[in-house]
Each structure stands twice: as structure tokens, then as C-alpha cells.
């Protein structure tokens, strides 16, 4: 499976400018990727102005990524501030290669230290989506600190877990350690996509990357604003779980 991780520095709360910036970045890739993965709150940065930037499924951000997926004939994973049924969520969307919404994961753990929990409702369920026969679990940023969520995905037989983030440089060692740990304990690929640059409060160093089911770092890029292209062998998930059948001994107590 071919992945492209878009590690970039979004212009603060400027959706249109960020659409233009992303379009320019994507000119550098071939178009044979199975998926494009963008950071959390892709077009705004980690804003708490949830009411100002929230959209329903007919909003401009949704239409932008739907069109991207349709034209490029690939799967797109992007973060959008979503309004649904009177509530606002920090949501990770999966747009399939036909440009349709295939899945929506609403962040289960809003980051209370930044008051995210005061501006966004919490999601209440895991979301497993698929590309062909590959099962993919979705998570966002702060979720990474809660292994219980990842265990639920493992019980559901995922091959890949994606985490999209705005994870600051001051705690980037935690980011790298937790990505590796989630891969080792769940024996699956972990894909982490973080932003770079600055927002009004924080600095970000990226370190977007992928760990394999044994916890080996496949790729990790720090600081650069770049499209990271990498190919992974999904069969390694089954191979690892058969050769090291630790998950069979898991007890959810």
C-alpha cells in the first residue's frame, strides 16, 4: 500500500489559503498513492473558534477534499471542524477514491489543557474504515495517550491505525514514543501525521512517520514541510501476529 503523508504548516484560520498551499504541495507527487493523510484540523490549525469554522457535510472544506479524492482517484484522510445535529466535533474524515464520505471519526478525547473540551463535543465510538480489504482505525492527536482506545481497534482486527495531530514540539518525544508503543502493543502499522510551523501559541516540529507491527520506524521526518511518500506491506500485520501471538493472551478486564 502506497501512502503520502502531508506534513505542512497551515496558515492560521485561513481555509482558502491553505487549500491553495496544499494544491501546490500535491503537484510534486505522482498520483499513484492509495491514500493521502493530512494533519488534524487540516485547513484551520488547532483553533478553538469552533463555532466560527464549523461546517456541515455541504461545507467548503468537505467539498474541497471530496473533489481532491475524486480527481486524484485516491483515499483522503483530512481533519475538519464538523457541525452535526447541533454539536461541533473535531472530526477526521475518510473520503474514498470516488470522492464520497466513507467514514467520520469524532475525536473521543478533546484536549482539556487547551480547553478543547469546552469548544468541541467528544465522540463516543471507534470508527473502522477500509481500503479494499485493509482495515483502518482512526484517531486524533490526544487520543494517542489513551491505549484503551487502541485496544478496541485491535480487538476489531485493524491493520493500520492513523493518528492525525497538532502535537507541539515541547512534547514531541512523547509523540514519537507513544506512536512506537501503540505499534508494538497492537502489532499493526501506526501512521502519525503532525504539522510543522507555528500558531499563535505553539511551535510544531512535525515528526510525521510510520511504525511497523514490530515497532520499527519505517520513516520519520522532522521540521520539513513535505509530502512524505512511503510504501508498506500490509501482510506484515498477519505475519507478526502469527509469529508472535501475544494478542491471543489479551484479557480486557
C-alpha positions in Angstrom: 0.0 0.0 0.0 1.3 3.4 -1.0 0.8 6.3 1.4 1.5 10.1 1.2 1.7 12.0 4.5 1.2 15.7 4.0 3.3 17.4 6.7 2.8 21.1 6.3 2.4 24.5 8.1 -1.2 25.7 7.8 -1.8 29.4 7.7 -3.8 30.3 10.8 -7.5 30.0 10.4 -7.3 30.6 6.6 -9.1 27.8 4.8 -8.8 29.2 1.3 -5.0 30.0 1.6 -4.4 26.5 2.9 -6.3 24.9 0.1 -4.0 26.8 -2.3 -1.0 25.7 -0.4 -2.0 22.1 -0.3 -2.7 22.1 -4.1 0.8 23.4 -4.7 2.3 20.7 -2.5 0.4 17.9 -4.2 1.9 18.9 -7.6 5.1 17.2 -6.5 3.6 13.7 -6.3 2.8 11.1 -9.0 -0.8 10.3 -8.2 -0.4 6.6 -7.6 -0.9 6.8 -3.9 -3.6 4.7 -2.2 -4.1 7.3 0.5 -3.3 10.9 1.4 -3.2 11.7 5.1 -3.3 15.3 6.4 -2.8 16.7 9.9 -5.6 17.4 12.5 -7.9 20.4 11.7 -6.2 20.5 8.3 -7.4 23.8 6.9 -7.5 25.9 10.1 -4.9 24.8 12.6 -5.8 23.9 16.1 -8.3 26.7 16.7 -10.8 26.9 19.5 -13.1 29.1 17.4 -15.3 26.1 16.7 -18.5 28.0 16.1 -16.8 30.3 13.6 -15.3 27.5 11.5 -17.7 24.6 11.9 -19.2 23.1 8.7 -21.8 20.6 7.9 -21.3 18.0 5.1 -22.1 20.5 2.4 -19.4 22.9 3.7 -16.4 24.2 1.6 -13.8 22.0 3.4 -15.8 18.8 2.8 -16.3 19.7 -0.9 -12.6 20.5 -1.3 -11.5 17.1 -0.1 -14.2 15.3 -1.8 -13.1 16.8 -5.1 -9.5 16.1 -4.3 -10.2 12.4 -3.7 -12.4 12.2 -6.8 -10.0 13.9 -9.2 -6.9 12.1 -7.9 -8.8 8.8 -7.6 -7.4 8.1 -4.1 -8.4 7.9 -0.5 -8.1 11.1 1.5 -8.0 11.4 5.3 -8.4 15.0 6.5 -9.4 16.9 9.6 -12.5 19.2 9.5 -14.4 21.1 12.2 -17.8 19.4 11.8 -21.2 20.6 12.9 -23.7 17.8 13.3 -27.1 17.7 15.0 -26.4 20.8 16.9 -23.0 19.8 18.2 -19.5 20.6 16.9 -16.7 17.9 16.6 -13.1 17.7 15.8 -13.5 15.1 13.1 -11.3 13.0 10.9 -13.0 12.3 7.5 -12.2 9.4 5.1 -13.1 10.3 1.6 -12.9 7.3 -0.8 -11.5 7.3 -4.3 -14.9 8.1 -5.7 -15.0 11.4 -3.7 -17.6 10.1 -1.3 -17.6 10.2 2.5 -16.7 6.7 3.7 -16.2 7.4 7.4 -16.2 10.1 10.0 -14.3 9.7 13.3 -15.1 12.3 16.0 -12.3 12.8 18.5 -13.1 10.8 21.6 -10.6 12.7 23.9 -10.8 16.5 23.4 -7.6 18.1 24.9 -8.8 19.7 28.1 -5.5 21.5 28.8 -6.3 23.7 25.8 -10.0 23.9 26.6 -10.8 21.9 23.6 -13.4 20.1 25.7 -15.2 23.4 26.2 -15.5 24.1 22.4 -15.9 20.6 20.9 -18.2 17.7 21.8 -16.5 14.3 22.4 -17.0 11.4 20.1 -18.4 8.3 21.6 -17.2 5.4 19.4 -14.3 4.0 17.4 -14.5 4.1 13.7 -13.0 1.4 11.4 -12.9 2.0 7.7 -11.5 0.1 4.8 -9.4 0.4 1.7 -10.1 -2.8 -0.3 -9.6 -5.4 2.4 -7.3 -3.4 4.6 -9.0 -2.3 7.9 -8.0 1.1 9.2 -8.8 2.6 12.6 -9.0 6.4 13.1 -7.7 8.5 16.0 -6.8 12.2 16.5 -3.9 13.7 18.5 -4.5 13.5 22.2 -6.2 10.1 21.7 -2.7 8.7 21.4 -2.2 8.9 25.2 -5.1 6.5 25.8 -4.1 2.9 25.0 -7.6 1.6 25.8 -8.9 3.2 22.6 -6.3 1.5 20.6 -7.0 -1.9 22.2 -10.6 -1.6 21.0 -9.3 -1.2 17.4 -7.1 -4.2 17.8 -10.0 -6.3 19.0 -11.7 -5.2 15.8 -8.9 -6.6 13.7 -7.4 -3.4 12.2 -4.2 -3.5 10.1 -3.4 0.3 10.3 -4.3 2.9 12.9 -4.0 6.5 11.8 -3.4 9.4 14.2 -3.6 13.0 12.8 -2.3 15.7 15.1 -1.2 19.2 16.0 1.3 18.0 18.6 3.7 20.7 19.9 7.5 20.5 19.8 7.7 20.7 23.7 6.2 17.2 23.9 7.4 15.7 20.6 9.4 13.0 22.4 6.1 11.8 23.9 4.6 11.7 20.4 7.4 9.5 19.0 7.4 7.2 22.0 3.6 6.8 22.0 3.4 6.1 18.3 6.0 3.4 18.7 4.3 1.9 21.8 0.9 1.8 20.1 2.5 -0.1 17.2 4.3 -2.7 19.4 1.4 -3.4 21.7 -1.2 -3.7 18.9 1.0 -5.3 16.3 -0.2 -3.1 13.5 1.1 -0.2 11.4 0.8 3.2 13.1 0.6 6.2 10.9 1.2 9.6 12.6 0.8 12.8 10.7 1.7 16.0 12.5 2.0 19.6 11.4 5.0 21.9 11.3 5.4 25.7 11.8 3.8 28.0 14.4 0.3 29.0 15.5 -0.4 32.0 17.9 0.5 29.8 21.0 2.7 26.9 20.0 5.5 25.6 17.7 5.4 22.3 15.9 8.2 20.1 14.6 6.3 17.5 12.6 8.0 14.1 13.1 5.3 12.6 11.0 6.0 8.9 10.4 5.1 5.3 10.3 5.9 2.4 12.6 5.6 -1.2 11.6 3.8 -4.0 13.6 7.1 -4.7 15.5 7.5 -1.1 16.4 10.3 -0.5 13.8 10.4 3.1 12.5 9.9 3.0 8.7 10.0 6.7 8.2 10.1 9.9 10.4 10.6 13.4 9.1 11.3 16.3 11.4 10.7 20.0 10.6 10.4 19.9 6.8 7.2 21.0 5.1 7.0 18.0 2.8 4.9 15.2 1.3 6.3 12.0 2.7 5.8 9.1 0.4 6.2 5.5 1.6 5.0 2.0 0.7 4.1 -0.5 3.4 3.5 -4.3 3.2 0.2 -5.0 4.9 0.9 -8.7 5.0 3.4 -8.0 7.8 0.5 -7.5 10.2 -0.7 -11.0 9.8 2.8 -12.4 9.8 3.7 -10.6 13.0 0.6 -11.7 14.8 1.1 -15.3 13.8 4.8 -15.4 14.7 4.3 -13.6 18.0 0.7 -14.4 19.0 0.7 -12.1 22.1 -2.7 -10.7 21.3 -4.3 -14.0 21.8 -3.4 -13.7 25.5 -5.0 -10.3 25.9 -7.6 -10.1 28.6 -9.9 -7.0 28.7 -10.5 -6.8 32.4 
